Every structure is written in structure tokens, then in C-alpha cells.
């Protein structure tokens, strides 16, 4: 394995991790923004009010995107193992 192949594997690993984290981070970001606007409008500064909706949004995104995420992980792992088997 040369340097180019190693860098390509590392780039694919980072890209896959970014793609897998994006739905959960996006849902958490939107939920946090909505809760922040609600807190600013009502002047309610309760910590659990900002934490619980974000957790629920992340869990909801995990439930919605889990089949796609598993598919992406399986594809990446299969590609990685096939490249490992080709190294001599």
C-alpha cells in the first residue's frame, strides 16, 4: 500500500463519518434553534427545556436514518475489507 492509497482510505473514512453524523447533528441543530427562539420569546431559562428536545430530535433522526446509516457502514466496511485483501 502506497501513500496515495492510505490517504484515499483516510479520506473515505472521514467522509463516511461526516455523512453518518450529519443527520443527527442537523436535527439537533434545528431543535436547538427552535428551543432557543422559544426561550428568548418567553424568557424561560430552564436547562432541561433546552436539553430534552435536542436529545429527542437526535433519537428521532437516528430512528429515521438508521437503515441508511447501516447501509453506508456496510458498503464502507466491504470496500475496506476488499482493499485489505488486495494488499500484498
Backbone as XML, in Angstrom:
<?xml version="1.0"?>
<chain id="A" units="angstrom">
  <residue number="1" name="UNK">
    <atom name="N" x="0.865" y="-1.181" z="0.000"/>
    <atom name="CA" x="0.000" y="0.000" z="0.000"/>
    <atom name="C" x="0.904" y="1.234" z="0.000"/>
  </residue>
  <residue number="2" name="UNK">
    <atom name="N" x="0.633" y="2.097" z="-0.944"/>
    <atom name="CA" x="1.434" y="3.307" z="-1.009"/>
    <atom name="C" x="0.715" y="4.455" z="-0.300"/>
  </residue>
  <residue number="3" name="UNK">
    <atom name="N" x="1.339" y="5.597" z="-0.307"/>
    <atom name="CA" x="0.809" y="6.752" z="0.414"/>
    <atom name="C" x="-0.526" y="7.216" z="-0.155"/>
  </residue>
  <residue number="4" name="UNK">
    <atom name="N" x="-0.664" y="7.175" z="-1.450"/>
    <atom name="CA" x="-1.903" y="7.632" z="-2.088"/>
    <atom name="C" x="-3.095" y="6.777" z="-1.666"/>
  </residue>
  <residue number="5" name="UNK">
    <atom name="N" x="-2.914" y="5.487" z="-1.622"/>
    <atom name="CA" x="-3.987" y="4.593" z="-1.195"/>
    <atom name="C" x="-4.344" y="4.817" z="0.268"/>
  </residue>
  <residue number="6" name="UNK">
    <atom name="N" x="-3.335" y="5.028" z="1.100"/>
    <atom name="CA" x="-3.593" y="5.280" z="2.519"/>
    <atom name="C" x="-4.358" y="6.584" z="2.720"/>
  </residue>
  <residue number="7" name="UNK">
    <atom name="N" x="-3.987" y="7.622" z="1.977"/>
    <atom name="CA" x="-4.689" y="8.902" z="2.080"/>
    <atom name="C" x="-6.123" y="8.753" z="1.581"/>
  </residue>
  <residue number="8" name="UNK">
    <atom name="N" x="-6.320" y="7.990" z="0.508"/>
    <atom name="CA" x="-7.670" y="7.758" z="-0.011"/>
    <atom name="C" x="-8.536" y="7.030" z="1.013"/>
  </residue>
  <residue number="9" name="UNK">
    <atom name="N" x="-7.976" y="6.025" z="1.670"/>
    <atom name="CA" x="-8.724" y="5.318" z="2.710"/>
    <atom name="C" x="-9.085" y="6.244" z="3.860"/>
  </residue>
  <residue number="10" name="UNK">
    <atom name="N" x="-8.149" y="7.094" z="4.240"/>
    <atom name="CA" x="-8.402" y="8.030" z="5.329"/>
    <atom name="C" x="-9.473" y="9.044" z="4.934"/>
  </residue>
  <residue number="11" name="UNK">
    <atom name="N" x="-9.429" y="9.536" z="3.692"/>
    <atom name="CA" x="-10.451" y="10.469" z="3.218"/>
    <atom name="C" x="-11.827" y="9.816" z="3.194"/>
  </residue>
  <residue number="12" name="UNK">
    <atom name="N" x="-11.885" y="8.578" z="2.743"/>
    <atom name="CA" x="-13.167" y="7.867" z="2.730"/>
    <atom name="C" x="-13.696" y="7.644" z="4.138"/>
  </residue>
  <residue number="13" name="UNK">
    <atom name="N" x="-12.810" y="7.358" z="5.079"/>
    <atom name="CA" x="-13.234" y="7.169" z="6.460"/>
    <atom name="C" x="-13.807" y="8.462" z="7.034"/>
  </residue>
  <residue number="14" name="UNK">
    <atom name="N" x="-13.134" y="9.581" z="6.783"/>
    <atom name="CA" x="-13.633" y="10.869" z="7.279"/>
    <atom name="C" x="-14.950" y="11.242" z="6.611"/>
  </residue>
  <residue number="15" name="UNK">
    <atom name="N" x="-15.052" y="11.027" z="5.310"/>
    <atom name="CA" x="-16.283" y="11.364" z="4.588"/>
    <atom name="C" x="-17.446" y="10.506" z="5.083"/>
  </residue>
  <residue number="16" name="UNK">
    <atom name="N" x="-17.200" y="9.227" z="5.304"/>
    <atom name="CA" x="-18.246" y="8.342" z="5.812"/>
    <atom name="C" x="-18.679" y="8.768" z="7.207"/>
  </residue>
  <residue number="17" name="UNK">
    <atom name="N" x="-17.740" y="9.101" z="8.067"/>
    <atom name="CA" x="-18.088" y="9.552" z="9.417"/>
    <atom name="C" x="-18.892" y="10.842" z="9.370"/>
  </residue>
  <residue number="18" name="UNK">
    <atom name="N" x="-18.529" y="11.756" z="8.490"/>
    <atom name="CA" x="-19.267" y="13.008" z="8.342"/>
    <atom name="C" x="-20.687" y="12.756" z="7.854"/>
  </residue>
  <residue number="19" name="UNK">
    <atom name="N" x="-20.829" y="11.890" z="6.870"/>
    <atom name="CA" x="-22.167" y="11.567" z="6.354"/>
    <atom name="C" x="-23.036" y="10.886" z="7.410"/>
  </residue>
  <residue number="20" name="UNK">
    <atom name="N" x="-22.436" y="10.035" z="8.213"/>
    <atom name="CA" x="-23.208" y="9.327" z="9.235"/>
    <atom name="C" x="-23.622" y="10.244" z="10.376"/>
  </residue>
  <residue number="21" name="UNK">
    <atom name="N" x="-22.811" y="11.235" z="10.685"/>
    <atom name="CA" x="-23.131" y="12.144" z="11.787"/>
    <atom name="C" x="-24.039" y="13.288" z="11.369"/>
  </residue>
  <residue number="22" name="UNK">
    <atom name="N" x="-24.072" y="13.620" z="10.084"/>
    <atom name="CA" x="-24.801" y="14.801" z="9.606"/>
    <atom name="C" x="-26.292" y="14.811" z="9.944"/>
  </residue>
  <residue number="23" name="UNK">
    <atom name="N" x="-27.036" y="13.722" z="9.744"/>
    <atom name="CA" x="-28.471" y="13.801" z="10.075"/>
    <atom name="C" x="-28.727" y="14.085" z="11.554"/>
  </residue>
  <residue number="24" name="UNK">
    <atom name="N" x="-27.980" y="13.437" z="12.433"/>
    <atom name="CA" x="-28.192" y="13.646" z="13.862"/>
    <atom name="C" x="-27.781" y="15.057" z="14.279"/>
  </residue>
  <residue number="25" name="UNK">
    <atom name="N" x="-26.668" y="15.530" z="13.743"/>
    <atom name="CA" x="-26.237" y="16.892" z="14.064"/>
    <atom name="C" x="-27.218" y="17.926" z="13.516"/>
  </residue>
  <residue number="26" name="UNK">
    <atom name="N" x="-27.727" y="17.683" z="12.325"/>
    <atom name="CA" x="-28.693" y="18.608" z="11.728"/>
    <atom name="C" x="-29.988" y="18.683" z="12.515"/>
  </residue>
  <residue number="27" name="UNK">
    <atom name="N" x="-30.522" y="17.535" z="12.893"/>
    <atom name="CA" x="-31.754" y="17.526" z="13.688"/>
    <atom name="C" x="-31.528" y="18.196" z="15.041"/>
  </residue>
  <residue number="28" name="UNK">
    <atom name="N" x="-30.385" y="17.925" z="15.663"/>
    <atom name="CA" x="-30.068" y="18.568" z="16.940"/>
    <atom name="C" x="-29.918" y="20.073" z="16.805"/>
  </residue>
  <residue number="29" name="UNK">
    <atom name="N" x="-29.323" y="20.510" z="15.712"/>
    <atom name="CA" x="-29.152" y="21.941" z="15.463"/>
    <atom name="C" x="-30.500" y="22.633" z="15.277"/>
  </residue>
  <residue number="30" name="UNK">
    <atom name="N" x="-31.371" y="22.032" z="14.490"/>
    <atom name="CA" x="-32.696" y="22.631" z="14.259"/>
    <atom name="C" x="-33.502" y="22.658" z="15.550"/>
  </residue>
  <residue number="31" name="UNK">
    <atom name="N" x="-33.465" y="21.573" z="16.315"/>
    <atom name="CA" x="-34.197" y="21.538" z="17.586"/>
    <atom name="C" x="-33.642" y="22.580" z="18.551"/>
  </residue>
  <residue number="32" name="UNK">
    <atom name="N" x="-32.332" y="22.724" z="18.609"/>
    <atom name="CA" x="-31.725" y="23.729" z="19.480"/>
    <atom name="C" x="-32.096" y="25.142" z="19.078"/>
  </residue>
  <residue number="33" name="UNK">
    <atom name="N" x="-32.149" y="25.389" z="17.776"/>
    <atom name="CA" x="-32.538" y="26.711" z="17.296"/>
    <atom name="C" x="-33.991" y="27.030" z="17.646"/>
  </residue>
  <residue number="34" name="UNK">
    <atom name="N" x="-34.867" y="26.069" z="17.457"/>
    <atom name="CA" x="-36.281" y="26.275" z="17.789"/>
    <atom name="C" x="-36.457" y="26.520" z="19.280"/>
  </residue>
  <residue number="35" name="UNK">
    <atom name="N" x="-35.782" y="25.727" z="20.101"/>
    <atom name="CA" x="-35.901" y="25.893" z="21.548"/>
    <atom name="C" x="-35.306" y="27.235" z="21.982"/>
  </residue>
  <residue number="36" name="UNK">
    <atom name="N" x="-34.206" y="27.648" z="21.373"/>
    <atom name="CA" x="-33.593" y="28.934" z="21.732"/>
    <atom name="C" x="-34.506" y="30.101" z="21.397"/>
  </residue>
  <residue number="37" name="UNK">
    <atom name="N" x="-35.151" y="30.035" z="20.238"/>
    <atom name="CA" x="-36.101" y="31.094" z="19.876"/>
    <atom name="C" x="-37.281" y="31.097" z="20.848"/>
  </residue>
  <residue number="38" name="UNK">
    <atom name="N" x="-37.766" y="29.915" z="21.203"/>
    <atom name="CA" x="-38.867" y="29.831" z="22.167"/>
    <atom name="C" x="-38.445" y="30.391" z="23.524"/>
  </residue>
  <residue number="39" name="UNK">
    <atom name="N" x="-37.244" y="30.049" z="23.973"/>
    <atom name="CA" x="-36.768" y="30.552" z="25.261"/>
    <atom name="C" x="-36.565" y="32.059" z="25.226"/>
  </residue>
  <residue number="40" name="UNK">
    <atom name="N" x="-36.079" y="32.580" z="24.127"/>
    <atom name="CA" x="-35.887" y="34.024" z="24.031"/>
    <atom name="C" x="-37.226" y="34.757" z="23.999"/>
  </residue>
  <residue number="41" name="UNK">
    <atom name="N" x="-38.217" y="34.163" z="23.360"/>
    <atom name="CA" x="-39.523" y="34.809" z="23.254"/>
    <atom name="C" x="-40.274" y="34.784" z="24.582"/>
  </residue>
  <residue number="42" name="UNK">
    <atom name="N" x="-40.121" y="33.694" z="25.330"/>
    <atom name="CA" x="-40.870" y="33.568" z="26.582"/>
    <atom name="C" x="-40.048" y="33.907" z="27.816"/>
  </residue>
  <residue number="43" name="UNK">
    <atom name="N" x="-38.752" y="34.094" z="27.658"/>
    <atom name="CA" x="-37.817" y="34.371" z="28.739"/>
    <atom name="C" x="-37.799" y="33.259" z="29.794"/>
  </residue>
  <residue number="44" name="UNK">
    <atom name="N" x="-38.037" y="32.047" z="29.351"/>
    <atom name="CA" x="-37.913" y="30.869" z="30.217"/>
    <atom name="C" x="-36.496" y="30.337" z="30.032"/>
  </residue>
  <residue number="45" name="UNK">
    <atom name="N" x="-35.722" y="30.274" z="31.086"/>
    <atom name="CA" x="-34.333" y="29.836" z="31.006"/>
    <atom name="C" x="-34.132" y="28.546" z="31.795"/>
  </residue>
  <residue number="46" name="UNK">
    <atom name="N" x="-34.853" y="27.521" z="31.441"/>
    <atom name="CA" x="-34.748" y="26.223" z="32.102"/>
    <atom name="C" x="-33.794" y="25.337" z="31.292"/>
  </residue>
  <residue number="47" name="UNK">
    <atom name="N" x="-32.802" y="24.748" z="31.944"/>
    <atom name="CA" x="-31.803" y="23.941" z="31.245"/>
    <atom name="C" x="-32.401" y="22.671" z="30.651"/>
  </residue>
  <residue number="48" name="UNK">
    <atom name="N" x="-33.312" y="22.030" z="31.359"/>
    <atom name="CA" x="-33.899" y="20.800" z="30.830"/>
    <atom name="C" x="-34.762" y="21.082" z="29.609"/>
  </residue>
  <residue number="49" name="UNK">
    <atom name="N" x="-35.288" y="22.297" z="29.505"/>
    <atom name="CA" x="-36.086" y="22.654" z="28.337"/>
    <atom name="C" x="-35.221" y="22.712" z="27.085"/>
  </residue>
  <residue number="50" name="UNK">
    <atom name="N" x="-33.964" y="23.033" z="27.223"/>
    <atom name="CA" x="-33.090" y="23.072" z="26.049"/>
    <atom name="C" x="-32.438" y="21.720" z="25.768"/>
  </residue>
  <residue number="51" name="UNK">
    <atom name="N" x="-32.311" y="20.883" z="26.765"/>
    <atom name="CA" x="-31.604" y="19.615" z="26.600"/>
    <atom name="C" x="-32.511" y="18.512" z="26.059"/>
  </residue>
  <residue number="52" name="UNK">
    <atom name="N" x="-33.681" y="18.345" z="26.635"/>
    <atom name="CA" x="-34.561" y="17.223" z="26.294"/>
    <atom name="C" x="-35.040" y="17.260" z="24.846"/>
  </residue>
  <residue number="53" name="UNK">
    <atom name="N" x="-35.471" y="18.394" z="24.295"/>
    <atom name="CA" x="-35.880" y="18.374" z="22.877"/>
    <atom name="C" x="-34.743" y="18.030" z="21.920"/>
  </residue>
  <residue number="54" name="UNK">
    <atom name="N" x="-33.519" y="18.449" z="22.247"/>
    <atom name="CA" x="-32.390" y="18.105" z="21.387"/>
    <atom name="C" x="-32.113" y="16.607" z="21.419"/>
  </residue>
  <residue number="55" name="UNK">
    <atom name="N" x="-32.189" y="16.018" z="22.588"/>
    <atom name="CA" x="-31.981" y="14.573" z="22.696"/>
    <atom name="C" x="-33.067" y="13.825" z="21.931"/>
  </residue>
  <residue number="56" name="UNK">
    <atom name="N" x="-34.306" y="14.261" z="22.072"/>
    <atom name="CA" x="-35.403" y="13.618" z="21.348"/>
    <atom name="C" x="-35.240" y="13.775" z="19.837"/>
  </residue>
  <residue number="57" name="UNK">
    <atom name="N" x="-34.772" y="14.924" z="19.388"/>
    <atom name="CA" x="-34.556" y="15.139" z="17.956"/>
    <atom name="C" x="-33.454" y="14.231" z="17.431"/>
  </residue>
  <residue number="58" name="UNK">
    <atom name="N" x="-32.396" y="14.069" z="18.198"/>
    <atom name="CA" x="-31.300" y="13.189" z="17.778"/>
    <atom name="C" x="-31.765" y="11.739" z="17.741"/>
  </residue>
  <residue number="59" name="UNK">
    <atom name="N" x="-32.542" y="11.319" z="18.719"/>
    <atom name="CA" x="-33.074" y="9.950" z="18.727"/>
    <atom name="C" x="-34.018" y="9.747" z="17.541"/>
  </residue>
  <residue number="60" name="UNK">
    <atom name="N" x="-34.856" y="10.731" z="17.255"/>
    <atom name="CA" x="-35.760" y="10.640" z="16.111"/>
    <atom name="C" x="-34.970" y="10.525" z="14.806"/>
  </residue>
  <residue number="61" name="UNK">
    <atom name="N" x="-33.930" y="11.316" z="14.661"/>
    <atom name="CA" x="-33.119" y="11.224" z="13.436"/>
    <atom name="C" x="-32.416" y="9.880" z="13.350"/>
  </residue>
  <residue number="62" name="UNK">
    <atom name="N" x="-32.001" y="9.345" z="14.477"/>
    <atom name="CA" x="-31.366" y="8.032" z="14.478"/>
    <atom name="C" x="-32.353" y="6.961" z="14.031"/>
  </residue>
  <residue number="63" name="UNK">
    <atom name="N" x="-33.581" y="7.036" z="14.514"/>
    <atom name="CA" x="-34.605" y="6.069" z="14.119"/>
    <atom name="C" x="-34.912" y="6.193" z="12.625"/>
  </residue>
  <residue number="64" name="UNK">
    <atom name="N" x="-35.010" y="7.423" z="12.134"/>
    <atom name="CA" x="-35.353" y="7.639" z="10.728"/>
    <atom name="C" x="-34.227" y="7.240" z="9.777"/>
  </residue>
  <residue number="65" name="UNK">
    <atom name="N" x="-32.986" y="7.531" z="10.145"/>
    <atom name="CA" x="-31.863" y="7.339" z="9.241"/>
    <atom name="C" x="-31.048" y="6.079" z="9.516"/>
  </residue>
  <residue number="66" name="UNK">
    <atom name="N" x="-31.441" y="5.260" z="10.484"/>
    <atom name="CA" x="-30.647" y="4.087" z="10.831"/>
    <atom name="C" x="-30.484" y="3.106" z="9.666"/>
  </residue>
  <residue number="67" name="UNK">
    <atom name="N" x="-31.528" y="2.789" z="8.899"/>
    <atom name="CA" x="-31.300" y="1.865" z="7.771"/>
    <atom name="C" x="-30.288" y="2.413" z="6.759"/>
  </residue>
  <residue number="68" name="UNK">
    <atom name="N" x="-30.388" y="3.683" z="6.440"/>
    <atom name="CA" x="-29.442" y="4.298" z="5.503"/>
    <atom name="C" x="-28.033" y="4.302" z="6.092"/>
  </residue>
  <residue number="69" name="UNK">
    <atom name="N" x="-27.921" y="4.607" z="7.380"/>
    <atom name="CA" x="-26.617" y="4.647" z="8.031"/>
    <atom name="C" x="-25.973" y="3.260" z="8.044"/>
  </residue>
  <residue number="70" name="UNK">
    <atom name="N" x="-26.759" y="2.242" z="8.351"/>
    <atom name="CA" x="-26.217" y="0.885" z="8.351"/>
    <atom name="C" x="-25.764" y="0.479" z="6.954"/>
  </residue>
  <residue number="71" name="UNK">
    <atom name="N" x="-26.539" y="0.858" z="5.947"/>
    <atom name="CA" x="-26.159" y="0.551" z="4.571"/>
    <atom name="C" x="-24.835" y="1.211" z="4.217"/>
  </residue>
  <residue number="72" name="UNK">
    <atom name="N" x="-24.683" y="2.488" z="4.570"/>
    <atom name="CA" x="-23.423" y="3.189" z="4.289"/>
    <atom name="C" x="-22.249" y="2.527" z="5.018"/>
  </residue>
  <residue number="73" name="UNK">
    <atom name="N" x="-22.449" y="2.131" z="6.279"/>
    <atom name="CA" x="-21.370" y="1.487" z="7.034"/>
    <atom name="C" x="-20.992" y="0.145" z="6.425"/>
  </residue>
  <residue number="74" name="UNK">
    <atom name="N" x="-21.984" y="-0.622" z="5.992"/>
    <atom name="CA" x="-21.704" y="-1.921" z="5.378"/>
    <atom name="C" x="-20.954" y="-1.739" z="4.066"/>
  </residue>
  <residue number="75" name="UNK">
    <atom name="N" x="-21.373" y="-0.764" z="3.259"/>
    <atom name="CA" x="-20.671" y="-0.509" z="1.999"/>
    <atom name="C" x="-19.219" y="-0.098" z="2.238"/>
  </residue>
  <residue number="76" name="UNK">
    <atom name="N" x="-19.009" y="0.782" z="3.198"/>
    <atom name="CA" x="-17.643" y="1.222" z="3.501"/>
    <atom name="C" x="-16.796" y="0.059" z="4.022"/>
  </residue>
  <residue number="77" name="UNK">
    <atom name="N" x="-17.354" y="-0.721" z="4.923"/>
    <atom name="CA" x="-16.605" y="-1.840" z="5.501"/>
    <atom name="C" x="-16.282" y="-2.886" z="4.449"/>
  </residue>
  <residue number="78" name="UNK">
    <atom name="N" x="-17.228" y="-3.182" z="3.577"/>
    <atom name="CA" x="-16.986" y="-4.138" z="2.496"/>
    <atom name="C" x="-15.880" y="-3.644" z="1.574"/>
  </residue>
  <residue number="79" name="UNK">
    <atom name="N" x="-15.927" y="-2.367" z="1.225"/>
    <atom name="CA" x="-14.875" y="-1.786" z="0.382"/>
    <atom name="C" x="-13.520" y="-1.828" z="1.081"/>
  </residue>
  <residue number="80" name="UNK">
    <atom name="N" x="-13.521" y="-1.518" z="2.370"/>
    <atom name="CA" x="-12.269" y="-1.540" z="3.140"/>
    <atom name="C" x="-11.683" y="-2.941" z="3.200"/>
  </residue>
  <residue number="81" name="UNK">
    <atom name="N" x="-12.523" y="-3.928" z="3.470"/>
    <atom name="CA" x="-12.016" y="-5.313" z="3.543"/>
    <atom name="C" x="-11.524" y="-5.805" z="2.183"/>
  </residue>
  <residue number="82" name="UNK">
    <atom name="N" x="-12.206" y="-5.396" z="1.120"/>
    <atom name="CA" x="-11.734" y="-5.828" z="-0.201"/>
    <atom name="C" x="-10.392" y="-5.189" z="-0.532"/>
  </residue>
  <residue number="83" name="UNK">
    <atom name="N" x="-10.179" y="-3.953" z="-0.097"/>
    <atom name="CA" x="-8.880" y="-3.311" z="-0.326"/>
    <atom name="C" x="-7.792" y="-3.943" z="0.537"/>
  </residue>
  <residue number="84" name="UNK">
    <atom name="N" x="-8.141" y="-4.338" z="1.754"/>
    <atom name="CA" x="-7.158" y="-5.008" z="2.615"/>
    <atom name="C" x="-6.753" y="-6.345" z="2.008"/>
  </residue>
  <residue number="85" name="UNK">
    <atom name="N" x="-7.733" y="-7.059" z="1.458"/>
    <atom name="CA" x="-7.425" y="-8.353" z="0.851"/>
    <atom name="C" x="-6.551" y="-8.195" z="-0.394"/>
  </residue>
  <residue number="86" name="UNK">
    <atom name="N" x="-6.645" y="-7.056" z="-1.073"/>
    <atom name="CA" x="-5.853" y="-6.835" z="-2.282"/>
    <atom name="C" x="-4.415" y="-6.417" z="-1.977"/>
  </residue>
  <residue number="87" name="UNK">
    <atom name="N" x="-4.126" y="-6.020" z="-0.754"/>
    <atom name="CA" x="-2.775" y="-5.590" z="-0.387"/>
    <atom name="C" x="-1.885" y="-6.805" z="-0.223"/>
  </residue>
  <residue number="88" name="UNK">
    <atom name="N" x="-0.746" y="-6.764" z="-0.856"/>
    <atom name="CA" x="0.204" y="-7.881" z="-0.739"/>
    <atom name="C" x="1.585" y="-7.360" z="-0.483"/>
  </residue>
</chain>
